[in-house]
């Protein structure tokens, strides 16, 4: 079993310390990652909590899914692995039929 949890419906008023305190009911919290919008930095209301052992992770799901934190009811589940992201290609890209590479500095 995994050690990472997905936590949804987190109050905008909740701090990382509030989350650590709540999840410590189930064991040792080793890390917390709160999701923020890349452009605005605004908190998206969800994040990931990593516990020390798979047993603690299971206990956190059983104990804290549906728990009230400040003014919102949390959703807590085992985090699903993210699919690997494709690397972005810069320049060149794919060429279609009849589109061959032209040498630099000269005309074809």
LUMRO-712840 format. One line per field, with one value per residue: x, z, y of N, C-alpha, C in turn; residue number from 0. Coordinates in pm, whole numbers, padded with zeros to 5 digits. Layout:
BEGIN
nxx = X ...
nzz = Z ...
nyy = Y ...
caxx = X ...
cazz = Z ...
cayy = Y ...
cxx = X ...
czz = Z ...
cyy = Y ...
k = NUM ...
END
This chain:
BEGIN
nxx = 00084 00040 00194 00101 -00152 -00444 -00598 -00896 -01125 -01029 -01035 -00992 -00898 -00746 -00431 -00102 -00005 -00246 -00343 -00135 -00155 -00414 -00387 -00192 -00319 -00347 -00087 00261 00320 00493 00525 00368 00189 00046 -00177 -00138 -00242 -00056 -00014 -00142 -00094 -00290 -00457 -00580 -00753 -00694 -00466 -00169 -00084 00171 00227 00409 00401 00247 00035 -00042 -00132 -00358 -00512 -00554 -00721 -00948 -01017 -01023 -01152 -01419 -01404 -01439 -01274 -01202 -01411 -01500 -01581 -01360 -01227 -01065 -00834 -00647 -00368 -00358 -00122 00042 00026 00317 00447 00449 00738 00789 00828 01051 01082 01139 00988 00752 00768 00573 00475 00687 00803 01100 01402 01557 01874 02058 02098 02095 01922 01677
nzz = 00000 -00060 00066 00037 00046 -00106 -00052 -00048 -00077 00105 00336 00254 00458 00609 00744 00672 00908 01050 00901 00932 01210 01233 01076 01219 01406 01303 01279 01194 01007 00717 00502 00344 00073 -00069 -00324 -00562 -00787 -01080 -01213 -01060 -00794 -00621 -00375 -00438 -00294 -00240 -00182 -00102 00136 00302 00477 00737 00730 00546 00695 00861 00667 00569 00803 00825 00604 00675 00915 00874 00634 00546 00768 00956 00894 01002 00824 00635 00495 00468 00194 00183 00042 -00095 -00275 -00628 -00863 -01078 -01432 -01643 -01770 -02100 -02272 -02383 -02716 -02865 -03128 -03466 -03450 -03581 -03916 -04205 -04492 -04768 -04657 -04601 -04413 -04422 -04508 -04296 -04359 -04635 -04949 -05079
nyy = -00119 00228 00535 00786 01035 01173 01476 01642 01924 02117 02377 02721 02868 02698 02605 02474 02372 02322 02107 01919 01878 01763 01524 01394 01247 00996 00909 00960 01245 01290 01465 01749 01872 02137 02227 02480 02739 02778 03024 03229 03168 03107 02913 02589 02431 02168 01891 01697 01453 01290 00996 00817 00535 00262 00155 00366 00537 00401 00405 00681 00733 00582 00706 00988 01060 01248 01404 01708 02005 02308 02478 02302 01980 01722 01527 01227 01015 00736 00839 00847 00722 00953 00974 00946 01251 01375 01479 01808 01915 02134 02354 02252 01985 01747 01633 01639 01434 01489 01708 01798 01838 02150 02277 02498 02845 02838 02822 02601
caxx = 00000 00112 00199 00056 -00296 -00500 -00693 -00976 -01218 -00960 -01074 -00892 -00847 -00662 -00287 -00031 00002 -00377 -00351 -00040 -00211 -00525 -00342 -00106 -00406 -00325 00054 00360 00310 00629 00524 00240 00204 -00081 -00178 -00166 -00246 00078 -00008 -00187 -00051 -00410 -00475 -00688 -00842 -00659 -00323 -00122 -00023 00245 00240 00532 00385 00121 -00069 -00089 -00207 -00488 -00585 -00595 -00838 -01062 -01051 -01037 -01240 -01545 -01379 -01457 -01157 -01243 -01548 -01524 -01570 -01251 -01227 -00931 -00821 -00512 -00332 -00332 00000 00022 00092 00433 00415 00528 00828 00749 00928 01069 01142 01143 00866 00738 00751 00481 00530 00736 00863 01232 01478 01634 02000 02060 02173 02088 01789 01662
cazz = 00000 -00071 00186 00005 00046 -00171 00039 -00120 -00004 00216 00354 00220 00585 00674 00726 00668 01047 01081 00834 01001 01341 01214 01027 01319 01478 01246 01281 01161 00877 00670 00414 00299 -00048 -00103 -00466 -00592 -00928 -01125 -01253 -00958 -00661 -00539 -00325 -00512 -00204 -00231 -00165 -00074 00267 00305 00611 00755 00696 00479 00796 00902 00552 00572 00918 00796 00515 00751 01025 00840 00520 00599 00889 00943 00925 01003 00776 00521 00516 00384 00128 00199 -00028 -00137 -00397 -00747 -00931 -01196 -01552 -01681 -01863 -02222 -02285 -02489 -02819 -02903 -03260 -03551 -03444 -03682 -04053 -04283 -04618 -04858 -04583 -04556 -04340 -04508 -04445 -04250 -04432 -04780 -05005 -05138
cayy = 00000 00354 00619 00922 01057 01290 01541 01741 02011 02183 02517 02822 02920 02598 02617 02347 02325 02265 01976 01831 01845 01671 01394 01329 01154 00864 00874 01062 01310 01318 01582 01804 01953 02199 02262 02621 02775 02815 03164 03324 03127 03086 02777 02521 02358 02026 01869 01563 01431 01164 00940 00740 00393 00229 00133 00497 00590 00335 00457 00819 00728 00532 00797 01130 01087 01300 01485 01852 02087 02449 02495 02213 01836 01672 01397 01171 00886 00700 00914 00766 00767 01036 00920 01026 01357 01375 01593 01899 01936 02274 02370 02134 01906 01643 01679 01557 01385 01592 01820 01756 01939 02238 02319 02638 02943 02826 02795 02469
cxx = 00088 00109 00146 -00096 -00330 -00604 -00764 -01068 -01153 -01002 -00959 -00830 -00753 -00514 -00225 -00022 -00132 -00388 -00258 -00096 -00324 -00477 -00250 -00186 -00379 -00179 00143 00340 00451 00636 00381 00269 00065 -00073 -00219 -00165 -00108 00090 -00037 -00136 -00167 -00424 -00596 -00778 -00814 -00508 -00293 -00055 00045 00262 00366 00519 00254 00005 -00128 -00172 -00348 -00574 -00636 -00718 -00962 -01110 -01091 -01120 -01377 -01529 -01398 -01327 -01195 -01388 -01582 -01505 -01467 -01286 -01083 -00930 -00675 -00484 -00304 -00204 -00034 00091 00212 00394 00507 00617 00784 00863 00932 01139 01137 01012 00865 00719 00657 00547 00571 00798 00996 01302 01562 01764 01993 02143 02165 01947 01790 01656
czz = 00000 00060 00160 -00008 -00038 -00074 -00039 -00027 00120 00219 00315 00347 00656 00644 00717 00809 01092 01025 00902 01136 01328 01174 01124 01411 01431 01245 01244 01019 00832 00572 00379 00177 -00085 -00246 -00484 -00742 -00969 -01158 -01136 -00818 -00568 -00501 -00392 -00424 -00195 -00214 -00137 00062 00261 00450 00616 00713 00620 00578 00843 00791 00551 00687 00892 00704 00595 00855 00978 00716 00575 00724 00857 00984 00899 00956 00658 00561 00417 00311 00134 00131 -00059 -00268 -00511 -00812 -01056 -01316 -01587 -01784 -01984 -02223 -02402 -02588 -02853 -03037 -03340 -03552 -03550 -03820 -04125 -04412 -04707 -04789 -04527 -04486 -04437 -04436 -04406 -04343 -04584 -04825 -05069 -05287
cyy = 00125 00432 00759 00928 01179 01347 01652 01816 02071 02329 02610 02882 02823 02622 02478 02287 02265 02123 01876 01785 01743 01532 01322 01237 01011 00821 00992 01115 01344 01435 01621 01891 02006 02251 02408 02642 02828 02964 03259 03292 03100 02938 02714 02435 02209 02013 01723 01559 01295 01122 00853 00594 00371 00208 00266 00562 00532 00388 00599 00821 00688 00633 00937 01161 01128 01384 01633 01922 02232 02459 02405 02067 01782 01544 01348 01034 00859 00774 00816 00814 00847 00972 01006 01131 01348 01498 01678 01913 02084 02279 02242 02060 01797 01704 01582 01510 01502 01711 01772 01870 02020 02275 02465 02724 02933 02798 02658 02478
k = 0 1 2 3 4 5 6 7 8 9 10 11 12 13 14 15 16 17 18 19 20 21 22 23 24 25 26 27 28 29 30 31 32 33 34 35 36 37 38 39 40 41 42 43 44 45 46 47 48 49 50 51 52 53 54 55 56 57 58 59 60 61 62 63 64 65 66 67 68 69 70 71 72 73 74 75 76 77 78 79 80 81 82 83 84 85 86 87 88 89 90 91 92 93 94 95 96 97 98 99 100 101 102 103 104 105 106 107
END
